C-alpha cells in the first residue's frame, strides 16, 4: 500500500542512485592516460570492469569467507586485480589516489536540488554499502545535504542483508512502513520491501554509461516510480 | 605538540559542548508544570537530577552489567527513576515525549555559526554518547551542519572507552594526531589525548545552569583552549 503520510525517513542508495560512478571513474581514468599491455586504457571500460568486481567482493564478506572489510579496502583489491589483468603498472601513490576516486564521484544534475527539497519534509539518510569515510568525503565534495550518514559499516552487514534495512528502522525508532528506500536498483528495493519498507524506484538510464541499456520499467511492487529526485519530491509533496 | 596543520577531522562532544542540555530540559519541565509529592517541580533541579544518572547508567553498560543499551533507553530508565523519587505520576505518552527532550536541546549562541566556519576547513563530526537517531533529530531541529554523525552507538562502546576515539580515526583513515577532540569536559579530552588525539577545551560556564561553578582553567595538556566555537575557528584559521 502506498502511503506517503506515514513516511518519516528516506534511505538512499548512493552509487548510481545519487552519483554517477561510471562517468566519474571513466573521466578520472581517461585523465590519467593509463597505458596497458594492449595500449591506451579506455576509461569507460575500466569503470565497468571495476564495478563488475563489486558484488562478488561483497559476497565474500556476506558469506563469511572474508571478515568485515570496508569498501575502500574491497575497492583496492578489485583495482589491483583489474590493473594486473590489463597489464598497467601504476605506482603505489597513484594507485591509492585512484582508489579514492569513489570518494569524488559527481552527483546527477537533480541530486542536490532534489535532496534539499526532500530534506525539508523528511529525514534523509544514506543507506549505502560505501563506508562512512567515503560517504562523508563524497557528501562534502558534492554538496549532498544528508541529515545522517548510515552505511553497511555501521551495521557490519552489506545490503541486501536484512540487518541494513532493519538497522535504519532501529536507529530512528520507526516501523519499516515509515521508511522509504530510494534506489535505482530493483534488487535493493525488493530486499527492502521484503522487510516491510516502502520503496521508490528512480530512473538512472546512464548509470552504466551511454548506450548501455538499463531496466527502467514500472513495477507495481514499488510504491513510487520517479524519473529523478525532483520528480520524487513532487510526488511526496515537498 | 600543537599542530593545526595536520588536523583533518574535528570530533565534537555534544551534550554541554554543542547544546545547552540544562537550560533546555529545565525549560521543558517548567513548561509541563509538574507537581510531585512535595509540590511544584523545579525544572533546573529536575535537569540536574536527570543528568546525575547519566554516567552511572553508562557505567553499567561499560562494565558489561548491561548489554548494549542506547542513550534513549538509558535516559528513559533514569527519567522513570527520577519521577518515582519525587513522586510525579506522569502518563506514558507524556513520559515518552519528555524523554525525547534530549532530541530537542538548544544550541549555544555560537554553536551554529562556529560549526559552519570550522566545516569550511575540516570534516566536522559528532563523537557523542547520544544515539544516532537522537543526534540526527537534534541536528535537524537545531541546524547543526555536521558532515557526519558518529556516536557510541556506531562503535558499541561509550566514551571514554578507547574504541570511540580510535573508531573515529579508523572511519576517516587518519592518525590520532590528525583528529582534534573538542569538548567542554576535561575527562573526555584526557581520554582522547591518551590515545594520541589533539584536544580543544571549550568553555561552557553555564553547562550546569547559572550559579553552578565549572572548572574553566587552562591546562597545558590541551592543545587549544577556546571561549567558544568562533574563538576556536579563529585559532584554527577558519
HADDOCK unambig.tbl for C-alpha pairs under 7 A between the chains (distance, minus, plus):
assign (segid A and resid 132 and name CA) (segid B and resid 171 and name CA) 6.22 0.50 0.50
assign (segid A and resid 133 and name CA) (segid B and resid 171 and name CA) 5.40 0.50 0.50
assign (segid A and resid 133 and name CA) (segid B and resid 172 and name CA) 4.85 0.50 0.50
assign (segid A and resid 136 and name CA) (segid B and resid 147 and name CA) 6.21 0.50 0.50
assign (segid A and resid 136 and name CA) (segid B and resid 148 and name CA) 6.09 0.50 0.50
assign (segid A and resid 140 and name CA) (segid B and resid 147 and name CA) 6.78 0.50 0.50
assign (segid A and resid 147 and name CA) (segid B and resid 136 and name CA) 6.22 0.50 0.50
assign (segid A and resid 147 and name CA) (segid B and resid 140 and name CA) 6.78 0.50 0.50
assign (segid A and resid 148 and name CA) (segid B and resid 136 and name CA) 6.09 0.50 0.50
assign (segid A and resid 148 and name CA) (segid B and resid 148 and name CA) 6.42 0.50 0.50
assign (segid A and resid 148 and name CA) (segid B and resid 149 and name CA) 6.01 0.50 0.50
assign (segid A and resid 149 and name CA) (segid B and resid 148 and name CA) 6.02 0.50 0.50
assign (segid A and resid 149 and name CA) (segid B and resid 149 and name CA) 6.64 0.50 0.50
assign (segid A and resid 154 and name CA) (segid B and resid 154 and name CA) 5.56 0.50 0.50
assign (segid A and resid 171 and name CA) (segid B and resid 132 and name CA) 6.22 0.50 0.50
assign (segid A and resid 171 and name CA) (segid B and resid 133 and name CA) 5.39 0.50 0.50
assign (segid A and resid 172 and name CA) (segid B and resid 133 and name CA) 4.85 0.50 0.50
